[in-house]
Amino acid sequence: MSTADAFRAGPEPASPGPATGPGLLDVLGVAAVVLDEHGRISLWSPQAEELFGYSAREALGQYAAQLLVDEQHLDIVLSLFKQVMSGAGPWAGVFPVLRKDGSIRLTEFRNMRLEDQQGRLYALGIASDQATLRRLERDLALSMRLVTQSPIGLAVLDTDLRYVLVNPALERLNGLPAAQHLGRPVHEVLPHVDATAIEASMREVLATGLPRLNQMVTGRTPADPDQDHVWAGSFYRLDDPGGRPIGIAVSIVDVTEQHRTSTAVRLARQRLALIADASVRIGTTLDLWVTARELGDIAVPQLADLATVDVLDAVLTGDHPPGAPTDKTLQFRALAVKAAHPTPATLAADPVGSIARYDATRLVTQCVQAARPIVLAHVGQDELPSIARDAEAAALLAEAGIHSYLAVPLIARGEVIGALGLQRITNPLPFDHDDVLLAGELAARAAVCIDNARWYQKQRHAALTLQRHLLPHHPTPTPGLEIAYRYQPAAAAGEVGGDWFDVIALPEDKTALVVGDVMGSGINAAATMGQLRTAARTLAELDLDPAAVLTRLDHTTTGLGHAMATCVIVVYDPHRNRCRMATAGHLPPVRTSPGRPPELLDLPTGAPLGVGGVPFEAIALDLGVGDQLVLYTDGLVETRDEDIDTRLLALTDLLRDPGRSLEGTCDRLLAELRQPDDRDDVALLVARTRPLSADPGR
């Protein structure tokens, strides 16, 4: 067998496969040269030609020392060659080689003796350019130094996603030595982190070559098994010089503190936004029940999964002394229940509108009596009876899975008026100090709004009571007239009070019809209305002309201070079928007659009552049998989105059926012209003439 055959033979590779491109040896440019026992070149690799400049044809058969060594180094080289060939061992080191172009190149050599089957000896020389080798060594040393000394956790995994390198920083982060990482996948090393997501990202990086940066991972490691941590992981594909993927490089940074800080900032912003939202959404009306629902809508789901709003019943009835209640048992009225999703806990809450009595063992009672929040961060079975109204409700709360509870007092103007109850069910976090502060802020804002609504409702009730007491309940029968009337208060609590009507019997079968509107609202307006109605009735009963009544009524109004009012007075004489009428800044009456369209009467407008010193003028109007007069206040026709002429036209259009009953006319006018949220009250008086002979009792 030839020398070439001897070195070409060898065992088959264990896993033969196609070439995969240049590798590390190619980057190093490793050259192989074989010398016979006399020092002649027997084998010459292509890399040797590239390194030394001689082709195989030029080098083979030549003495290596003469071809590649400068004369001044010849003795040393021959001595080293003898040393290797004598079996003294291999030699390695740097040696200056004389290239074909006459230049000297420092070359890193590894020399060893070879022996074939016939016992012939050879010398194998493996060589690489020293500069290239040193550069790679520096790069490798730098890389390893960076890896070992970096404060960032670094690792390399193979294409099967098993650890092949772990730096000390990652050992500390994971709480495991490198030996417990190597050869194992992430899910085996760290079973308490989201390894599925990590390995999915690694596979994606291996497939695409695109890095995945700053992927957030949460979980626990043996380094801190009792606390959750957050890490930012970045993944990069490692390729060999031929572009073939050989693994994944991983960098891991513990960002738990930064995550907590950013989470705290985000939650703080959410809380500020919630408070700002509450200032807009709570208290949009003066309705007690609506305000309570608005509080529940704000609290759920941002703060709790279920919210209840309960007010002391004594506060609503007016029997509650200032400050915090001291009774051992308190009576609550449920105003609102709000849940983020269907849950048995809703059934455990007191139904809206119901009244419940709770003793001092209930947390809501303790909260109201102490005038401070009460929080159960973790609710156990033993605490459920102190939250629920009874054993059945406690079972429903247990079924729902309530795990955290917070009760916050509703305090307005130093008075405890109720409590806001909050429960967490699907939200996994317990109520903490920040939640207590936020709930307290919401409760404080809502309490003032609820208290305002309570006071306005009391004022509304008082004004309505006074108004109804002062208005005629059953006007006396009037000769020659059929009468129907309505009074409808405003939807808003503070707008009740100023409108009135009256039907007054006068001598000689005459009747005075009066409709007025005191400017303003509330109890003061209702009281002023009562005074003016009484004065108008007294003056009308003197059988004065309507203009004279208004003149004296204007003087009376001026004496009431800053009061002002509008008024229209009609005096009807059934024997002459004639009426006289005058107005003081009031909207004109409408007249309807059979066979004729409704008309707005053109009366001298006059100034409102209370201006003082302004004359009033009355006009006469003949009426036929079946004619109607419609007197009303501005609450019937004035709106914010339509002009008054359009509304007056709508009024006359609705009166085009004079045959309709007076009661039906009143109902239709209110149904068509009034809105549920109208902010003004309305007085409506409709009179239809009839023959005196048709009156009952004649």
Secondary structure, DSSP 4 states (H G I P E B T S, - for coil): --HHHHHH--PPPSS--------HHHHHT-EEEEEETTSBEEEE-HHHHHHHS--HHHHTTSBHHHHHS-GGGHHHHHHHHHHHHTTS--EEEEEEEE-TTS-EEEEEEEEEEEE-TT--EEEEEEEEEHHHHHHHHHHHHHHHHHHHH-SSEEEEE-TTSBEEEE-HHHHHHHTS-GGGTBT-BHHHH-TTB-HHHHHHHHHHHHHH---EEEEEEEE--TTSTTS-EEEEEEEEEEE-TTS-EEEEEEEEEE-HHHHHHHHHHHHHHHHHHHHHHHHHHTTSSS-HHHHHHHHHHHHTTTT-SEEEEEEEHHHHHT-PPSSS---SSEEEEEEEEEESS--HHHHHSPPTT-EEEE-TTSHHHHHHHHTS-EEESS--TTTHHHHSSSHHHHHHHHHHT--EEEEEEEEETTEEEEEEEEEESSS-SPP-HHHHHHHHHHHHHHHHHHHHHHHHHHHHHHHHHHHHHHS-SSPPP-TTEEEEEEEE--SSGGG-S-EEEEEEE-GGG-EEEEEEEESS-HHHHHHHHHHHHHHHHHHHTTT--HHHHHHHHHHHHHTTSS--EEEEEEEEETTTTEEEEEEESPPPPEEEETTEEEEE------PPBTS-S-----EEEE--TT-EEEEE-GGGT--SSS-HHHHHHHHHHHT--TTS-HHHHHHHHHHHH--TT--S-EEEEEEEE--GGGSTT-
